[in-house]
Amino acid sequence: MSERFPAYDVLAKRRTPSWNETTRRVIDQRLAIPREPRFFAEDEFQTLDAICARIIPQGRARPPVPLAAMVDAKLFNRIEDGYRDHRIPPAGVAWKCALHAINEEARRLKSAPFSALDTVDQDEMLQRCQNGTLTSASWKGMDCALLFMKRLLPDIVSAYYSHPTAWSEIGFGGPASPRGYVRMDFDRRDPWEAAEAKPGRERQAAKENVRVG
Amino acid sequence: MFALDDPQQAARGKDGRAPDVFRIGGWMPMREFGESEEVDFAIVGTGAGGGTLSCRLAEAGFSVVAFDAGAWWRPLEDFASDETHQHKLFWTDDRVCDGADPLVLGANNSGRSVGGSTVHFAMVSLRFRPEWFKARTCLGYGADWPIDWREMWDYYDEVERALKIAGPVRYPWGPRRPRYPYRPHELNAAALVLARGAEAMGIAWAPTPLATVSAPRGDSPPCVYRGFCVSGCSTNAKQSALITWIPRAVKAGAEIRDLAMVGRIECGGERVAGVHYFREGRWRFQKARNVVVAGYAIETPRLLLNSATPRHPAGLGNSSGLLGKNLMVQANQAVYGLMDEEVRWYKGPPSLALTEHWNYEDNKDFFGGYCYMSQGPLPVAWSNIVAGARGLWGKALLREMENYNHQVGLKIVGEVLPDERNRVTVIDEKDRFGLPLPRVTFSYGDNDKRLIAHSLEFMRQSLEAANARDLWDQTDDTCHLNGTARMGADRRDSVVNSDGRSWDIPNLWICDGSVFPTVGGVNPSLTIQALACRTADRIKALAARGEL
């Protein structure tokens, strides 16, 4: 992963006017999320964890975001979406069905559970799921492509980009309350925003980013 | 310093007081009515329709109790600066979506708060094109409104002044209008890209008229360009119903009941008698001389359908058979691309510039119109657009997301034509209150698809002209919900008359986007509020003549 925003850590702004008390409390809770599954069974959780690692491959530069735990928490806490596509069952049922089906397909096609496959095979399985070419009875008649695009991908991606680690990675300013922003034009940044590493000026950007606050 | 009460668990509007939305832990006095006391108006919903109407009716001296299923927030203490947490502002109860293009609900189109969806709306405050009020007669599609545009022009004026809309001195489209009360907001880089593109294409553009103040107003500070507008404004710069019409309503003597889910309207014979609502652990009943439904285009028909009686077996006010039909969303497609410059589109309100060119130009291959606006989605929303529209995951997704600060986009609010097959019905499955769930059926029509194709092509050219590269389309998004209880001049082809009054039941009214016969190519909130002001004046006039 290239480091577009070297040394930028959005959490350094936690004690600045960009974060009010309510925001601190909410983000603290997200960072303290329990790592053990509460909604999924252990084997389901293992498959989920392996899928998350392919949807969002995380480098070693920062502590990994516990994506499987975040998806588990969403289902455990019954955070609803506000609609149900008639082709897809409710979130919890859809997730369990998808995890079992992917695992069974992996055993059938690759002779091992999904989590034991190498990353090339895992990616191939997920690609086939996305393309709609997994059609065994384990899907219980559901369209695997629809489940992948409407349930699996959004839930995992939403979990990752709700995490400060992802905000730092993409140079997002993060929480902004009560302090907002002043410089609105092209190529302008407030001192409390991430500096982007332009080719040959990475050290300059890192220096600026250490001062963000 | 922070209240320990959770407004989603414990009602705040009770015991003769209401939360003061401008002060942490603050309260203001509120009049209380007894449940057996027959109030003049029970209003279901407190958003752009119900919030506005509650205020105007209370100020006219009527006794008003308004109900909202959602919480009564104090933004300064309850709103985190966080996309995910602020999902609490959305209506997230289950709705079953089908049709050829099943809708995505719950975020940008459904609110659950005192103040309704205006608590998380993007603040875009646009007037209809005058001809849209006679779309059938003047433009050859849809249906005519039973209201003259010149009358609406005066009510638009009232709402723009009430919300201190920030906008340009001269608006480039449509008949003359007064200058906007507050100066326009500074444009961010994302908006400047829209302007560049429009100028290259030879069409007009403007700073978007927005309901967030550009200078101090009472207890509202000027907008500080946090960019979290669609997750709720934590500074109270946004002029939502929650901080404008609702406090005015309470001061004028209205009572607002939060965490109060209305499940059924009581209708013994030819008139309605009040509402059954669930609050604080049990079902209750409020007597009322008039009931106004203002729950937006899904909950409004749902409540009326769920209130069916032997005398009104197809739902209250449904002798036309049109209740729930003609559901109109608006098309919400976009083109995105990359700029060489840093844009940082997360700063400022998300849609600071717009063009209504294709709302006012009729030389095109489809009916209706669209506007398009600059964009500024925050990371969770943006990652879902990238993953959803392009199917990206793995390293490809992470690489794409790293371009976040260089991204720009143009997105339409496009007119969808009324079609009786697009509709809200109720199914056997029950929600947590034991109420039948709504089913929402939607498919784009051929005209809608032509409009979308036209807009994507035009926005693509415009972004290219503004030097954006690596362009791609988001083809599947929708916004806003209207049209399931249309108003009209004839009881055979409409649910309510021009006053929002049921043709069948004279003391039953509807006041929200449900009554729109057509939706136009602009965001509906200003029109809903203008209609609510008009309805209030009509009720006043009818009452004075003894015709209520």
Interface residues (C-beta under 8 A of the other chain):
Chain A: M1 S2 R4 S18 W19 N20 E21 T22 T23 R25 V26 I27 R30 R54 I55 I56 P57 I79 E80 D81 G82 Y83 R84 D85 H86 R87 P90 D123 L126 Q130 M149 L153 P154 V157 S158 Y160 Y161 S162 A166 W167 E169 I170 G171 F172 G173 G174 P175 A176 S177 P178 R179 G180 Y181 V182 M184 D185 F186 D187 R188 R189 E193 A194 E196
Chain B: M1 F2 E77 D78 F79 A80 S81 D82 E83 T84 H85 H87 F90 W91 T92 D93 D94 R95 V96 C97 D98 P102 L103 V104 L105 G106 A107 S110 E186 L187 N188 A189 L192 C223 V224 Y225 R226 G227 F228 S234 T235 M339 E341 E342 V343 R344 Y346 K347 G348 L378 P379 V380 W382 S383 N384 A387 G388 G391 W393 G394 K395 L397 L398 M401 E402 Y404 N405 V440
